[in-house]
Amino acid sequence: MKRKQEKEAAEKVMSLGRNWHRPCLRCQRCHKTLTAGSHAEHDGVPYCHIPCYGYLFGPKGVNIGDVGCYIYDPVKIKFK
């Protein structure tokens, strides 16, 4: 039992004012595993700095999240 508690404590990280299992601290958009203290947040939700946070919440314009941007979301095209 003691080993299990030690393992759980080693896998626990504190971020955004709460405890997370290390693999559960992920970017809300791309699901990349994040490191506590080195990620962005919006409304208490974690995001990676680049590209997700900038794309979703940064200024819009060429190359920073709008038309003509190199950061993009894949578009699903439906054929009939």
C-alpha positions in Angstrom: 0.0 0.0 0.0 2.8 2.4 0.8 4.4 1.9 -2.6 1.1 2.8 -4.3 0.9 6.0 -2.3 4.5 6.9 -3.1 3.9 6.3 -6.8 0.7 8.4 -6.8 2.6 11.2 -5.0 5.4 11.1 -7.6 2.9 11.3 -10.5 1.0 14.2 -9.0 1.6 17.8 -10.2 0.1 21.0 -9.0 -1.2 23.5 -11.7 -4.0 26.0 -11.9 -4.6 25.7 -8.2 -5.3 21.9 -8.2 -3.6 18.6 -8.3 -3.3 16.7 -11.6 -2.1 13.2 -12.5 0.9 14.0 -14.7 -0.6 12.5 -17.9 -3.9 14.2 -17.3 -2.4 17.8 -17.6 -3.0 18.2 -21.3 -3.8 21.0 -23.7 -7.5 21.3 -24.1 -7.2 21.8 -27.9 -4.3 19.5 -29.1 -4.1 17.2 -26.1 -0.3 17.5 -25.8 0.9 16.6 -22.3 1.9 19.8 -20.5 4.5 20.6 -17.8 3.2 22.3 -14.7 4.0 26.0 -14.6 5.0 26.2 -18.3 1.7 26.4 -20.1 -1.0 28.9 -20.7 -4.5 28.9 -19.2 -7.9 30.5 -20.1 -10.8 30.3 -17.7 -9.0 27.7 -15.7 -8.4 25.4 -18.6 -4.8 24.5 -19.7 -3.4 25.1 -23.2 0.0 24.9 -24.8 1.4 28.3 -25.5 2.2 27.7 -29.2 0.2 27.2 -31.2 -3.0 26.6 -29.3 -3.3 29.5 -26.9 -2.2 32.0 -29.4 -4.4 30.6 -32.1 -7.5 30.6 -29.9 -7.1 33.8 -27.8 -4.3 35.9 -29.4 -4.7 38.8 -31.8 -5.9 37.9 -35.3 -4.1 38.7 -38.5 -1.7 37.2 -41.0 0.5 34.5 -39.4 -1.1 34.9 -36.0 -4.4 33.0 -36.3 -6.5 34.3 -39.1 -6.7 34.2 -42.9 -3.3 33.5 -44.4 -2.0 32.0 -41.2 0.4 29.1 -41.1 -1.4 27.8 -38.0 -4.5 26.0 -39.1 -7.1 23.4 -38.1 -7.6 20.6 -40.5 -10.8 21.0 -42.5 -13.0 18.0 -43.0 -14.5 18.0 -46.5 -17.6 15.9 -47.1 -18.2 14.5 -50.6 -21.6 13.3 -51.8 
